[in-house]
Amino acid sequence: MSTHPAFTTAPRDVVFIAYPRLSLLDLSGAQTVFWAASKAMAERGQSGYQLHTASLNGGLIQTVEGLAIDTQALTTLDTAALDTLVVPGAPDICQTLEKHRELSDWLQDHAHLARRVVSVCSGAFLLAQAGLLDARRAATHWAMCDALHDRFPAVEVDADAIFIQQGKVWTSAGVTAGIDLALALVEADCGREVTLQVARELVVYIKRPGGQAQYSTLLQSQAQDAAMFDDLHLWLMERLGDPNLTVERLAEQAAMSLRNFTRVYKARTGRTPSKALELFRLEAAKRLLENSPHKIERIARICGFNDEERLRACFQRHLSISPRDYRSRFSRDG
């Protein structure tokens, strides 16, 4: 297990930034990961993390869920010892962002003192307002990606990633993705053995890499604008291995001309029918790799890729990983 040279002699200060109406799970999910990692490190005779929850003025901060959390004032922090800054999100951040200008200014002035700066979910808006995401790729909750892009065009918003590292800045997708990000930070600090222990204790998977999609193709296809194709999507999910499942066949099933189907489908779902079919097949293959003992060649046929090479090319194109490596990382038996 590799650790930072100073990590065995002194705990690392991790500061969670609190502000009115933040999401409790955005904060507590990541915070619990660091707490569990500290416990695991103590069992090994090593220092872990010193956790702080701080706000502009200190005192009780009301979360959006109604629970108040006690905080210290940011001015009381020992910024010389600052290791990691974590900024959780808030469901109504798009409406309240300007009210947090003073907090963004503090982040702008102090972020350079930290080894890492982290946002969970819509906490990315506060980092962006502080100018910390300019010319960087960033993640946030999938439902807020367009708003982040529109408000801060200098940020390259990735709508799919669970979490992203860009230098010292880490950003994550929505809510529980903060747990995935925190596990990645712990693994970087403490090694995989400690991280596995934390994941087991919290009963979560140490599974999702930063490049894994936030939400499924089927879930995305059920968005309001795409609801007219719900029956079609369920129909095709039952026939993914059919070699005759083409875009023409989908148009026929939808009782539309090929030209009209292609136009309307892309307008409603944001992707072409052929791309959607590929992604449905990819998702089905991922599930089989995670949960079934089938050989990869058979999975390729079951999901309509016809052969393993086409399956491999699809995985590389969308996930930058081979089906075999995907299985080794995410199989329940792995």
Buried (B, 14 or more C-beta within 10 A) or exposed (E): EEBEEEBEEEBBBBBBBBBBBBBBBBBBBBBBBBBBBBBBBEEBEBBBBBBBBBBBEBEEBBBBEEEEBEBBEBEEBEBEBBBBBBBBBBBEBBEBBEEBEEBBEBBBEBBEBBEBBBBBBBBBBBBBBBBBBBEBBBBBBBBBBEBBBEBBEEBBBBBBBBBBBBEBBBBBBBBBBBBBBBBBBBBBBBEEEBBBBBBEBBEBBBBBBBBBBBEBBBEBBEEEEBEEBEEBBEBBBEEBBEEEBBBEBBBEBBEBEBEEBBEBBBEBBBBBBEBBBBBBBBBBBBBBBBEBEEEBBEBBBBBBBEEBEBBBEBBEEBBEBBBEEBBEBBBEEE
